[in-house]
Amino acid sequence: MKEENKFIIVILCYNCQDYIQECIESVVNQKYENYEVIIIDDNSVDDTQQVIKKLVSDNEKFTIINNTERLRPLANHIKALTSKKFNGEDIIVHLDGDD
């Protein structure tokens, strides 16, 4: 793997308020710096959105998408992958918010 390879980390979450902080901290604490994160909250009914906002609202590596209706995993993966332009060298990693 070349050092310039960019990791695109897609985190899908639904009602993950008890786990999302650990997931985000795990990503942020990695040594590799060339990454971007797309978090999609699938219209959680708990405080997941507030926890995410508190943790990463000022981090430019993170894009937060808050759904206004429940779309489920496949639609959210497609939404994440079509939300940005990627190049052929990007490495896409999928995580669940409770991983």
Backbone hydrogen bonds, N-H to C=O, Kabsch-Sander energy under -0.5 kcal/mol:
donor,donor_aa,acceptor,acceptor_aa,energy
5,N,2,K,-1.8
7,F,34,N,-2.3
8,I,6,K,-0.5
8,I,91,I,-3.1
9,I,7,F,-0.7
9,I,36,E,-3.2
10,V,8,I,-0.6
10,V,93,V,-3.3
11,I,9,I,-0.6
11,I,38,I,-2.9
12,L,10,V,-0.6
12,L,95,L,-2.3
13,C,40,I,-2.4
19,Y,16,C,-2.2
20,I,16,C,-2.8
23,C,19,Y,-1.8
24,I,20,I,-2.7
25,E,21,Q,-2.8
26,S,22,E,-1.9
27,V,23,C,-1.6
28,V,24,I,-2.6
29,N,25,E,-2.1
30,Q,27,V,-1.4
35,Y,33,E,-1.7
36,E,7,F,-2.3
37,V,61,K,-3.2
38,I,9,I,-2.9
39,I,37,V,-0.5
39,I,63,T,-3.1
40,I,11,I,-2.9
40,I,38,I,-0.5
41,D,39,I,-0.6
41,D,65,I,-2.7
42,D,13,C,-3.1
42,D,40,I,-0.6
43,N,41,D,-1.6
51,V,47,D,-2.2
52,I,48,T,-2.5
53,K,49,Q,-2.5
54,K,50,Q,-2.3
55,L,51,V,-1.9
56,V,52,I,-2.5
57,S,53,K,-1.8
59,N,56,V,-2.0
60,E,58,D,-0.7
62,F,59,N,-1.8
63,T,37,V,-2.6
65,I,39,I,-3.1
67,N,41,D,-2.7
67,N,65,I,-0.7
76,N,72,R,-1.8
77,H,73,P,-2.6
78,I,74,L,-2.2
79,K,75,A,-2.4
80,A,76,N,-2.6
81,L,77,H,-2.5
82,T,78,I,-1.5
83,S,79,K,-0.5
83,S,80,A,-1.0
86,F,84,K,-0.5
90,D,87,N,-1.4
91,I,6,K,-3.0
92,I,90,D,-0.6
93,V,8,I,-3.0
95,L,10,V,-3.2
97,G,12,L,-3.0
99,D,96,D,-2.3
